[in-house]
Amino acid sequence: MLMTPDDKRSEAKLHYGPNGFRVLRTGSHVFCAVSGEAIALDELRYWSVNRQEPYASPEIATERMKP
């Protein structure tokens, strides 16, 4: 999927799977569901498949998963 200059400044929409994510709407980043921090797609490593939300760090992901 080719990105336009506007895509590079916009939020992507993703579907999170157990081994990766699929881009539903092109963009350069997503926002952490907890901290609100922008995460570049090439730096995105942590997400919840069940909640369908991204996290900026393993610590944030761990805290979010606690009951």
C-alpha positions as CSV (number, residue, x, y, z in Angstrom):
1,M,0.0,0.0,0.0
2,L,1.6,3.3,-1.0
3,M,1.5,6.2,1.4
4,T,0.8,9.8,0.4
5,P,2.3,12.8,2.1
6,D,-0.9,13.2,4.1
7,D,-0.7,9.6,5.3
8,K,2.7,10.3,6.8
9,R,1.2,12.8,9.3
10,S,-2.0,10.9,10.0
11,E,-3.1,8.2,12.4
12,A,-3.3,4.7,11.0
13,K,-6.1,2.3,11.7
14,L,-5.0,-1.3,12.4
15,H,-6.4,-4.7,13.1
16,Y,-4.2,-6.4,15.7
17,G,-3.5,-10.1,15.4
18,P,-1.5,-12.5,17.5
19,N,1.6,-12.3,15.3
20,G,1.3,-8.9,13.7
21,F,-1.2,-6.3,12.6
22,R,-3.0,-5.4,9.4
23,V,-3.3,-1.9,8.1
24,L,-6.9,-0.9,7.6
25,R,-6.2,2.8,7.0
26,T,-2.7,4.0,6.1
27,G,-0.9,6.4,8.3
28,S,2.4,6.9,10.1
29,H,1.5,6.2,13.6
30,V,-1.1,5.0,16.2
31,F,-1.6,6.4,19.7
32,C,-1.0,4.3,22.9
33,A,-4.4,3.4,24.4
34,V,-3.1,4.3,27.9
35,S,-0.6,7.1,27.6
36,G,-1.8,8.7,24.4
37,E,1.8,8.8,23.1
38,A,2.2,8.6,19.3
39,I,3.9,5.3,18.2
40,A,5.4,5.1,14.8
41,L,4.2,1.9,13.0
42,D,7.8,0.7,12.5
43,E,8.3,1.0,16.3
44,L,5.0,-0.7,17.4
45,R,5.7,-3.9,19.3
46,Y,3.0,-4.1,22.0
47,W,-0.7,-4.5,21.6
48,S,-3.7,-6.4,22.8
49,V,-5.5,-8.7,20.3
50,N,-8.6,-8.9,22.6
51,R,-8.9,-5.2,23.3
52,Q,-7.6,-4.2,19.8
53,E,-5.4,-1.4,21.3
54,P,-1.7,-0.5,21.0
55,Y,0.7,0.2,23.9
56,A,3.9,2.3,23.9
57,S,5.9,0.0,26.1
58,P,6.0,-3.5,27.7
59,E,5.4,-1.9,31.1
60,I,2.3,-0.2,30.0
61,A,1.0,-3.3,28.3
62,T,1.6,-5.4,31.4
63,E,-0.2,-2.8,33.6
64,R,-3.1,-2.7,31.2
65,M,-3.5,-6.5,31.3
66,K,-3.8,-6.8,35.0
67,P,-7.2,-7.7,36.3
